[in-house]
Amino acid sequence: MNQVKAPSRQVQTRGMAGPTERCWLFDTLAVTLTRVEVRPMTQDFGGSLYASPALSLEPAVCRIDLLESAPGAADRMHWHPTMTGGEPGDRTFEPAMPTGPTAWLAEQLHDVDAVLTRSGMPNVDRHWDAMSAIRASAKEIVDAARDGLLWSSEPWPDVTHDERGMALGGS
């Protein structure tokens, strides 16, 4: 029987006004959140008993974009079920995403083995422990995504733009 393991590490950074990035690291997989991505992960425990392990995140195999063109619009939400070398494949627009993005995300995290199989990831079964841990951590990941959506739905600041249309900062 496989034992469900809690995430081994969690990293969070904050942007200028709110949460921007989080990362849950499992045995052989990681879930990152700015855009929700599932990534293979390797750990190298080389060296002495006292050496810190080297952790390496590989390019994402799928990505969920909970994007909006304006606060609360939910009009650009889509996902990339396949990615090659970190490059996104075709966009897939799911009708349930804009009407219930966190519920849709929770479904994907609870069915992560099907998500990884659909992505074309080889040897999905070798990630059984990590997939079990992702399912066990789904509520925490979804809560963080919900917090990000709430933060991004606050009124956006007025900004000035340069000649290319890039934001220069608050005005």
N, C-alpha and C positions, 0 to 999 in steps of 0.2 A: 504494500500500500504506500503510495506517495504521500509524503507529508507536505501540507501547504506551508510555505515559508512566507513571512512578512517581507516587505521590501527591505533589501539590505541597506540601502541609503536613499535619502531624499534630499534634493537640492532645490532651493528656491531663491530667485533673485527678484528684485523689484525695480520697475522702471521709474520714471519721473513721478507718476501719479498713482500707480497701482501695480497689482501682480502682473508680471510679464512672462516669466518662465518657471516651470517646475519640471522635475525629472524624477521618476521612480525607477530605481535600479533593482532588477530581479536577477536570478542566477544567470540566465542566458538571454534575457530580453530586457528592454527598457521602454517606458512610456514617457514621452516628453509632451509638455503642454505649453504651447504658445499656439501653434497649430498642433493638434493631437496627432502624434506619430508613434508607431510601434517600430522599434529598432532592435536588431540583433546586438548583443553585448558580449564582450569577452572579458575574462578576468585572468590575469597571469599572476600566479602565486609564487613566482620564481624568487630565489634569494633565500635568506635565512628565515627562521621562524619569526623574527622581529621586523622583517622587511614589509613595507606597505605594498599591497597588490596594485598592479597596473590595471586600470579599467579602460576599456575602449568601446565607444559607441560606434556602430557601423551605420551606414546610410539607412534611412527609413525604408521599410518595405510597403507601407501604406500610410496615408495621411488623411485626416479629417479636418476640413477647414470650416470653422464656425464663424464665417465672415459676414459682415454687414456693410452696406454702403452708407448707412446713417444709423444712429442709435435706435435699437429696437426694430430695424427693418427686416432682419433675418432673410434678406433677399439674395445673398451670395453664398449661402451654405451648400457645400458639396463635399465630396470626398474623392480621393484617388485610391481605388482598391489595389492598384498595382503601381509600383515604382521600380525603376531599374537604375542601379547605381546612384540612388538618391533623387533621380529626376522623376517628377510625377508623370504617371500615365494619364489616360483620358479622365476628364471630370465626370463624375456620376452625381446627378442631382436626384436625391431621394425625397419624395413628397413628405415623408414624416420628419425630415430634418428641420425645416423652418417652423413647423407647428409644435414640435417637441424636441428640440435639439439635445437636451440632457437625457431624456428618456431614450432617444435613438442611440446616443453614445453609450448609455448603460447596456443596451442590448448588444452592441458590438463588443464591449469589453467582456460581457458574460459569455459571448460566443466567439472569443478570441481565436480559438482553434480554427473555426470556419473562416474567419477574417484572414488568418495567416495562410490557410490553404488556398483561398481565392487569390491572395497576393502572388502565389507561385513560389513561396518560400520552400526550399527543399527541406526534407526531414523534419517536418513540423512536430512530429511525435517526440523528438529529442528535447523539446522545450516544455515538456509536460509540467514540470515543477514550476517553471516561470509562468506558464499560462494559468495554472491553479492559483498562483499568488496574484496575478493580475485580476482574476475573477474575485478573489478575496478582498482586493483593494479597490474594486470598481467604484464603490460608494465614495471613497475619498477622492479618487480621480475625477468623478463626475461632479462632486461638490466643488472642487477647484475650478473645473470648467464653468460651472454655474456662477461662481464668484467672478470669474473673468468676464463672462457675458454681462453680469450685472454692472461691473465696473465700466465696461465698454459702452453700456447703454446710457450712462450718464451723459448729460449734454457735452458735446465736444467743444473745446475752446476755439475761439476765433483765432485765426492765424493769418499771417501775411505769407505770400508765396513769391519765390524768385521767378525769373523769366522762364524756367523750365516747368513751373508749377509745383515745385517742391516747397513744403512748409518750412518756414524760417523760425517759427516759434510763436508764442502767445503775443497778442497785440493789445 
